[in-house]
Amino acid sequence: MIKAAISGGTTPQAREILKILINHPDVEIVCVNAPEAEGMLLSQVHRGLRGETFMRFTSQMPIDDIDVLFMADTEPGASMKFMATHSVPEGLKIIDLSPDFREESLNDADSPWVYALPELNRKPLVRGATRASMPGPLASAVLPALLPLAKNLLLNSTIHINAVQAEPQAEPGEPLALLEHEEDAEIRGALGTLQASFHSEMLYVVTAGGWQNGLAATVYMESAVSVNEIEKLYEEFFSDHSFTLVADTLPTLMEVAGTNKCIIHLQKSDPWLVINVAIDDKIKGAAGSAVHVMNLMFGLQERVGLMLKSH
């Protein structure tokens, strides 16, 4: 069994990781670290775990007795602080959900950190990676929508990204990002690994949705290539990816809710190529992808623990 620990144990990301790992056949959860909640039952903070586990939060971190650590505190700086204050074994596999190591993972060829978008970097994750920096939720949707174009050097015009994202603290329709976005650098960096010539302008309009989970994005740009040819490129790119699917109808959030799926739809209204994409931002955009990455790092079948569940 893979012995797993979670730091940042009281965060929503930790809650979703726990919900997946509790039923993962190859994982034993040995520690959920949260000094601020030490001694409390996990279910006292994460209500959805009532009756599923009687584990308690701890301030301890048995770093030498675990195989994988999920760093679930997404506050900038939290993971860097953890790494600086703990003696972390070189062979310990770490999956970080914060933004702390994303830039390094994309820009430093000598870094042990891998930018852990499976659609882009599955091979490095399978071939011995020990440090995985997870993408942000918007990047988790936008990058699959654009990677096949980047691979074929077709990103040569301004890219418009309109997204609606779950944000419980905001009013529905409230702007979260206008023109610029905090994940722009990682999106550009990831696209640049496939298309070195990519320097197109990217314009963002991201608003809050009136729901708890889910991110729907419309990505559009000018393109001279026919939609039939583009569909072939996408089908080829994702042919061996279990969770990213090209659909012939517009994706809905209901289709992806509670799953690790990314569903993409392509259409053309000359000269515009329009790409619609939907994910569950708490699963595909965070916890589900983190477990997917763990499966890859340990040589498991990538869908283990992430099969469709009833609700």
N, C-alpha and C positions, 0 to 999 in steps of 0.2 A: 504493500500500500504506500502511496505517496503521502508523506506527512506534510500538511499545509498549515501555515499560520497567516493571520491577517493583522496588519497594523491599520490604525485609523478605523477601528472596529465599530464605531457608532455612526459612521457616515452612511448615506443612502447607497453608495457604491458597495460598501461592505455588506449591507443587508442583501443586495441582489447576488453578490458572490456567494454568501452563505446559503441562500435559497437553492443555488445550483449545486454547490459542493456537498450539501447534506445528502443529496441523492446520487452523487457521483460514485460509481462502483469501485473506482480505483483510488479514492482519496479518503484520508482520515484527517479531520480538522483537529489539531492539537492545541491551538492557542488563538484567541481573539484578543488582541492587545488594544486597550483603551484605558489609560490610567485614570481618566476623569470619571469612569464608570466602574472602577474595580469592585468586584464582588457582586455586581448586579447580574441577574439572569439576562442572557441575550434577548429573550422575549420581552423583557421589561422596556427595552428600547426599540427593538424590531418586533412589532406586534404580530406580524405575519408568521413569526417563528414559534408562536405559542403551540405547545404540544408536539413540536418537531425536535426540540433539543432542550436539554437542561444545563447546557454549558453556561459558564459565567465569564464576564470580562475580567481581564487580568492586566496588571501593570508589567508583568514579566514578558520576556521574549526569549524562548529557549533556542537561540540562534544556531547552536551546534547540533540540535536534535530535530531539525526540520529539513525537508527537501526543497520546499518552495515557499516563498513569502510574497503575498499580495500586499502591496502598499496602496491602501484604499483612501488615504487622505489626499484629496485633490487640491488642497490649498497650496498655492505656489510657495516653494521653499520647504515644505514639510518633508518631502522625501530626501532632499539634499541634507537636511538636518539629521534625519534618521541615519543616513549612510555615514555622516561625519561623526556621529556619537555612538555607533555600534561597530564592533569588530566583525565584519561580515566575511565569512569564508568564501574564498574565490569560487568554489564549485556550487555554492548555494544559488539556486535559480530565483531571480527576483523579477516580479511583474509589477510595474509601477504605473498607476493610473493618474498620477499628477503630470503637469506639464514640464517638470523640472529637467528631464533629460531628453526631451524631444529634439531640441535643436542640436544637441551633441550627437544624438543617434543618427541624424541626417547629414551632418556636416563634418564629422570627425571620423575619418576612415580607420583610425587606430583605437577608437572607443570600443569598449566591450558592449555598449548599449546598442541594441537593434531597434529601429523604428518598427513597432510590432503590428503593422497592418498586414494580416495574412495574405490579402490579395496582392500585395507588393513584395513582401519579404518572407514568404513561407520557407524557402530553402534555407536561409540563414538560421531561422528559428528551429528547423529540424536538425540542422547540422552542428549542434553543439553550443548554441547560444546560451548564456547564463543570465543575461540582463536584457529585459524587454521593456521598452518605453511605449505605453499604449497611446494611440491617437486620441485626440479630442473628439467629442460627439459629432460636431459638424464635419470635421475631416473624415470621420468614419462613414459618412453618407456621400460627401462630395467627391472624395478620391475614387471610390469604385465607379462613380458616374463618369469620371474623366480619364482614368488610367488607360483604357484601351485606345483612346485617342492619342494620348501622350506616347504610347508604345509605337504608334504608327505615324508620329510626328505631325499630327493634325491639329495641334493647339496653336493656332496662329492668329487669332482674332480676340477681341475683348470678350471676356467670359462674365456673364451675369448670373448671380446666384441669389435666388429668392427662396427663403426657408422659413418655415413655421415650426417652432420647437417648444416642447413642454417646458414651462417655467412657472412653477407654483407660486413664486413670490411676485409675479408680474400680472397685470391685468391683460386679458385676452386682446391681442392686437397691439400691445405696447411694443415699441421698437426695442430690440436688444442690440442691434448693430446696423449702422447705416454707412454704406460704401466701404468701410474698413471692418476687419474682424480680427480678433486676437489669435485665431488659428490660421490666419493667412500665411504666415511664414512657414508653418509645417506643411500646409497644402502645397505651396509653391516648391518647397524643398523636395517633397515626395514626387511631385510631377517632374521636377528637374532631373531626378535619377533615371527617368525613362526618356525624357526629351530635353537634352542639354540646351537646346536652342530656345526653350520656353521662357518668354519674357512678357507674355501678354498681360494686359491689365485685367484685374479681377475686381468686380464690384458686388458688394454684398448688401442685401436687405433681409434682415432676420428679425422676425417678430414672435411674440409669445402666443402660444396656442392655449385654448381653454381646456386643456387636458393634462393628465398626470405623466403619461409616458408617450413618446413618439416624436419623430422628426420627419417632416416631409419637405423636400426641396425640389425646386424647378431650376434647372441649369440650362442656359441657352446661349448660343453663339452663332455667328455666321459660318456656314460651311458649304462648300461646293460639291461635297460627296453625297451620293444618293443614300437614302435611308436604308435601302436593301444592302448596300455595301457596308454601311456602318453596323447594321445588325450582325452581319457575318463576323466583323472584327470583334464585337462584344461576345458573341457566342463562342468564338475561338478562345478569347482571353479567359473567360470564366468557365470553360468546359470542364475543368477538374477542380473547381471550387464549390464546396458543398453548400455554402450559405448565401452566395450572391447569385441571383437569378435574373434573367432577362425575360420580361413578360410581354404578352401581346395586348394587355389592357393596362390602364392606369393603375398603379398600386395604391392601396388604401392603408391607413394606419391599423385598421382592424386586422389586416392580413399579417402584419409583422408584430403586433402587440404580444409581448411575452416571449418572443422568439429571437434567435440570433440571425435572422434573415435580413438580407438587403435586397429589395426588389427594385429593378430598373425597367423603365419603359422609354422607348425611343420614338420620336416622330419628327417629321420634317414639314415646315411651312416656309418654302424658299423665300429668302436665303437662310432661314433660321433652322438650326438643329435644336430641338427641345428634348431635354432629358429629365424625366421625372424619377425621383428616387424616394423610397420610404424605409425607415428603420425604426426600431425601438431604441431610443437614445440611452436608456438605462441598461439595455441588454447588448445589442449589437454595438452600441456606442460606448460601452463600458464593461460591465461585468461578464456578459456572455463572450465577448471577444477575448477578455482576459483568461477565461477558462479555456477557450479555443486555443489560445497561445500556449497555455500550460500543457494541453494535450499534445500539441506539436513538439514542445520542448522535451517531453518525456516519451516521445515515440508512440503515443496512443493513437487510435483511430480518432480523427478530428471531431467527429460528431458525438463522441462519448459524453454523456451527461447533458447534452444540448439538444436532444431529440424533442420534437413537439410534445407539449404537455397539455392536458385538459385543464380548463379553467372553470 
